[in-house]
Amino acid sequence: MVDALSRASRWVAPPHGRVIDLRPADVYPDLELGLADGSVLHVGGLVVDDERIKRYEAADAALGLAIARGLVRVHDERMFAFNRYASTPEELRDHIAAKWRQTRMDEATCRRARTMLTRHAGSRLWLRESAGIRVLIPLRADR
C-alpha cells in the first residue's frame, strides 16, 4: 500500500490533488436484526481468519508509514456504517462465502439469526460493517 500511495502521489498534483482511502475500518463485521420498533439486536459476529486480520493491520501500518515518510497527510477522515441486507441468514451466509476471503458465517450464528427472525415478526437482517473514508493530500512524490 505504501507503493500505491507513492504512485498516487505522482498522479495527483499538490496542492489540489487528493487521494481517497476507502476501506473497512474494522475486521469484525456484526450481524444484526432490526426490529419493527426501531431497536437493533446483536445476532453475532463472523469468523475471521488470521490472514484477514493481518491484511487489515498491514494496510493500517502502510498508511502510517506513508504519513511518517511525508508522502501524504490526512485532510479529513470519517467513519460510517455500511449495511448489507438479506432476506434470510442463508442468503447472507452464501453472499459472504462467495464474495469475502478469509471470513465466514458459522452455522451457530446462522441458526441464531434464523431463530431470531422467526421470533421477531417484521424484523430485518443485515450485516453491519464499519467503514472509513480518508481524504489524503499528497505532499510529495517519490520519483
matplotlib code that plots the C-alpha trace (Angstrom):
import matplotlib.pyplot as plt

x = [0.0, 2.9, 3.9, 0.3, 0.3, 3.6, 2.3, -0.9, 1.2, 2.8, -0.6, -2.3, -0.5, -0.2, -1.7, -5.2, -4.9, -6.4, -6.3, -9.3, -8.7, -11.9, -11.9, -13.4, -12.4, -13.0, -12.1, -15.1, -18.5, -21.6, -24.8, -27.7, -31.5, -33.5, -36.9, -40.1, -39.9, -36.5, -34.4, -31.5, -30.4, -26.9, -27.1, -23.4, -20.1, -18.4, -15.5, -12.4, -9.2, -5.8, -4.8, -7.6, -6.6, -3.0, -4.1, -6.0, -3.1, -0.7, -3.0, -3.1, 0.6, 1.3, -0.8, 1.0, 4.3, 3.3, 2.3, 5.6, 7.6, 5.8, 4.1, 0.6, -1.3, -4.8, -7.0, -10.3, -11.5, -15.0, -16.3, -19.7, -21.8, -22.4, -25.2, -25.7, -29.3, -30.6, -33.9, -32.5, -29.4, -28.6, -28.6, -26.2, -24.0, -23.8, -23.0, -20.2, -18.8, -18.9, -17.5, -15.3, -11.9, -11.0, -14.3, -17.4, -20.6, -20.6, -23.6, -24.4, -24.7, -26.8, -29.2, -29.3, -30.2, -32.9, -34.4, -34.4, -36.0, -38.8, -39.3, -39.5, -42.1, -41.4, -37.7, -34.9, -31.5, -28.3, -24.5, -23.1, -19.5, -17.7, -16.1, -13.7, -13.0, -9.9, -9.1, -5.3, -3.3, -0.1, 2.8, 5.5, 6.0, 8.8, 10.4]
y = [0.0, 2.4, 1.8, 2.5, 5.8, 6.7, 6.1, 8.0, 10.9, 11.1, 11.0, 13.8, 17.1, 19.0, 21.3, 20.4, 16.7, 14.2, 10.5, 8.7, 5.8, 3.9, 0.6, -1.3, 0.2, -2.9, -6.5, -7.9, -7.1, -7.6, -9.5, -7.5, -7.7, -4.5, -4.8, -3.1, -0.7, 0.6, -1.2, -3.4, -6.8, -8.2, -11.6, -12.4, -11.9, -13.6, -16.0, -14.1, -15.9, -14.6, -13.8, -11.2, -9.7, -9.4, -7.8, -5.1, -4.5, -4.2, -1.7, 0.5, 0.2, 1.1, 4.2, 5.2, 4.7, 6.8, 9.5, 9.2, 9.3, 12.6, 11.2, 12.1, 13.7, 13.0, 16.0, 14.5, 11.2, 9.8, 6.5, 5.2, 2.0, 0.1, -2.4, -5.3, -6.6, -10.1, -11.9, -14.9, -15.9, -18.4, -15.7, -13.6, -16.6, -17.6, -14.0, -13.8, -17.2, -16.1, -12.6, -12.4, -14.0, -15.5, -14.7, -16.8, -17.1, -20.2, -22.5, -21.5, -17.8, -18.8, -20.8, -18.0, -15.5, -17.8, -18.3, -14.5, -13.7, -16.2, -14.8, -11.2, -10.7, -7.8, -7.7, -7.2, -8.9, -7.2, -7.3, -4.1, -3.1, -0.2, 1.6, 4.5, 7.1, 9.3, 12.2, 12.2, 15.1, 14.1, 16.1, 14.9, 12.3, 9.8, 9.6]
z = [0.0, 0.6, -3.0, -4.2, -2.2, -3.6, -7.2, -6.4, -5.1, -8.6, -10.3, -8.4, -8.1, -4.9, -3.7, -5.1, -5.8, -3.4, -2.8, -1.3, 1.1, 1.4, 3.2, 6.1, 9.4, 11.5, 10.6, 12.5, 11.0, 13.1, 12.1, 13.4, 13.5, 13.1, 14.9, 13.8, 16.7, 15.5, 18.1, 17.0, 18.4, 18.0, 16.4, 16.3, 14.5, 11.7, 11.8, 10.6, 9.7, 10.9, 7.3, 7.0, 10.4, 9.2, 5.9, 7.8, 10.2, 7.2, 5.5, 8.6, 9.1, 5.5, 5.7, 8.9, 7.2, 4.2, 6.6, 8.5, 5.2, 4.3, 1.2, 2.4, 5.2, 6.3, 5.4, 6.6, 8.0, 8.6, 9.8, 8.8, 8.9, 5.7, 5.9, 3.6, 3.9, 3.3, 3.4, 5.1, 7.1, 4.4, 1.7, 3.7, 4.5, 0.9, -0.1, 2.4, 1.2, -2.4, -2.0, 1.0, 1.5, 4.9, 6.5, 7.0, 9.0, 11.2, 11.4, 15.0, 14.0, 11.0, 13.2, 15.8, 13.1, 11.7, 15.2, 15.9, 12.6, 13.4, 16.9, 15.8, 13.1, 10.7, 11.6, 9.1, 9.0, 8.0, 8.2, 9.5, 8.6, 10.0, 7.0, 7.0, 4.3, 4.4, 2.2, 1.8, 0.5, -1.4, 0.0, -2.4, -5.0, -4.6, -8.1]

ax = plt.figure().add_subplot(projection="3d")
ax.plot(x, y, z, "-o")
ax.set_aspect("equal")
plt.show()
